[in-house]
Amino acid sequence: MIYCVEDERNIRELIVYTLESSGYPAKGFGGGKELYQSIEEEIPELILLDIMLPGDDGMKILEKLKSSERTKFIPVILVTAKGAEYDKVMGLNCGADDYITKPFGMMEFIARVKAVLRRSGRERPFDILENGELKLLEKQHQVIAAGREVALTFKEFELLKYLMENQGIVLSRDRILSHIWGYDFDGETRTVDVHIRTLRQKLGACGERIETVRGVGYKMGD
């Protein structure tokens, strides 16, 4: 997951769209407050950060991220209209991994994102997720459990992918329901329990890697 903090809505939506079209799941935020809240739920693989923001500006956010034991390892790219050499040097000296000035071409932008992910060791082929003997091939819509191909419904596949993308992170039933079924879904969290049970049965021994966190939800074990 890549987080983009940009107060200009059109730019934010364009960046998120470009990332997702290139195979990188992404979320956009208008300011630091939303970013901090989301980090509490999920640590991203990369943060794209504008400098001129309402509330905490980009440099202040960068300082907070790099001073926290929990977030200091997240790579950060500053994406800003401030193109002076002094601003670039300040940003890089404060811990940013790259500095992109607006306006920029999307091909170069994606190439810079890939380069930072590669340097940080966080780049992975987004179409293949692995956990023990469990493998999910996104583009082929295929799941292999202990060497055996498993047929899943669309929702079961999306649920398993979501768990594997957030390996080791506890996902609440409400969060799973919103992510897989959407905010407009009228069903109950019981729907999640039913699909998890079916998923475990279909995955056989690999299904045991989906752990129940009592009173909260589920997580994919490490």
N, C-alpha and C positions, 0 to 999 in steps of 0.2 A: 504494500500500500504506500502510495506517495501522497503527501499532504501539500497543498498549495495555499499559501496565505497571500491574498491579493484583494485589496479593497475595491478595485475596479471590476465590477461584475462581468462585463463583456470579456475582459482579458482573462479573468479567472475561469470563466466557462470555456473559453477557447483552449486554455492550457489543459484543463481537465479532460476536455473532449479529445485533444491531440494525444495526451498520455494514454487514455483508455483505448483509442483507436490503434495505438502502437503496442497494445498488450500489457499496459501497466495500470492496474487498478489505482484510482485516484479520488481524492476528496478535496473540495475547495472550501476555504474559510475567508470571511471578510476581515478578520482581525485576530489578535493574539488570544483574546478570551476564549473564542471557539476552539482555537488550536490547543490551548492548555487542557480544555475539557476533553477533547478527543484523545489526547495523548494519555490521559488517565485510563482510557478504555483500550487503546491499541497503540503500540509503538510502531511508527511508520518506518519504512526502509529508507526514506529520503524526504527532506522538507525543502520546498521551494518557497523562498521568503522575499517579499517586497520590503523595501526599506521604509518608504513613506506610508505609514499606516496610522489610522486613528488609535488612540490609547497607546499601548506600548508600541514604539516603532520597531522596525526590523532589527536594528542593532541591539536594542534592549532585549528583544525576544531571543536573539542569537546568544547574548550574554547569559540569559537565564538557562537556555538549553545547555550551554557548555559548562555551566557551573553546577549542574545537577548530575549526580552519579547515574541516575536512571536514563538521562537523555543525552549525555555528552558524546556518546558514540554515534548518534544519528547524523549522517552526513547532511550538510545544508548547502544549497545553492542560492545565493542572493540574486534575485531577478528584479532589476530596478532601472529607472530612468536616470539615476545619478551615475553619470559616466566619467566623472573626473578621476584622474589617476589617484588623487588623495583618497577618494571614497573607496576605490577598489583595494588599495593597500590596507586601509582601515578594516574593510570587511574581511579580507583574507587573513590579516593579522589577528582578528578577533575569533578566528576559527572556521570561517566559511571555507567550503571545499572548492567552490568555483564562484564566478561572478559573471552574470550575463546582463548586458545592457539592452534596454528597450530602445527602438523596436528590434526584433530579432526574427530570423527565419525559423520556421518550425522544424525543418530538417536538421539544421545546426543545433537547435534546442534539444531535440531528442538525442542527437549524437552526444551532446554534453551531459545529458542525464545518464545515458548508458555508460559514459566514461567514468563518471563519479561513482555509479553503482559498482562498476568493475573494479575501480581502485579501492573501494571500501569493502570489497568481497561480498557485496550484497546482491550482485546481479545473479539471477537464476533464470533458466528457461521457464517462462511463466506457463508454458503449456504442459509441464511435467511437475507433479508434486509427489514426494515420496515420504513415507513414514514406515520404517521397518520393512515388512514384506508387502506393504500396501503401496500401490502406485496408481496415480490418477493422471491420465493423458488428456489434457483439456481439448486440444484441437480434434483429437480422434474420438472424443466423448467416450473414453474407454477406462475401465477400472480393472486392475489386476490385483487380486488378493492371494498371496502365497502361491503365485504362479498360475492361478485360475482366473479367467475372465469372468467378471460379475456383471450381470445385466441390471441396470438401475433405471428408475423413472427419472424424468427431468428434474423434479424437485429433490429426489434422493441424491442425484448427482451434484446438484448445486449445494445441497446441505453438506455433503461430504467435502466438497471443494472448499467451502467456507471454513469448515473445521480445520482442514489441512493447511489452509493459508494462515490460520491463526494458531498454529501448533503451540501448545503449552499455555495458551491464554483461555481463561474461563469466559465463556459466552453465555449471557443470560438467555432465558427462553424468549423474553420480549425482544431482545436484540436479534436473535436468530429469526424470529417471526417477521420482524420488520425488514431484515435484509433479504430473506428468501421469498417471503410472500408479499412484501410491500406494506406500506403504512395503511393503505386503504383496505387491507384484508379484514374481513369481519370475524374470522375464526378465532379460536382461543389458543393459549399456549399448549393446550393438550395436543394440538396438531403436531407440535414439535416432538413431543414425547412419542407419539405414534410412529412418526417417520424415523426417529432414532432407533426405536425398537426393531422396525423392519430392516433398517440399514445394518444394524448389528447382526441380525439373522442372516442376511445375504452375504455379509463379509466373512462369516464364519469366525475362526480364531482371531482374525485381524479386527473384527468388530469390538474385541475387548480393549482396543486402543482408544475407543471413545469412552471417556470416563464421565460418570455422573457426579456433579458437585451438588450435594444435597442443599436444597433450598435456593439454589441459584440457577444452574443450567448444566452445560456440558463443556468439555474440553477434549481436544485430541492430545493424548499423552505424548511425551517426548520419546 
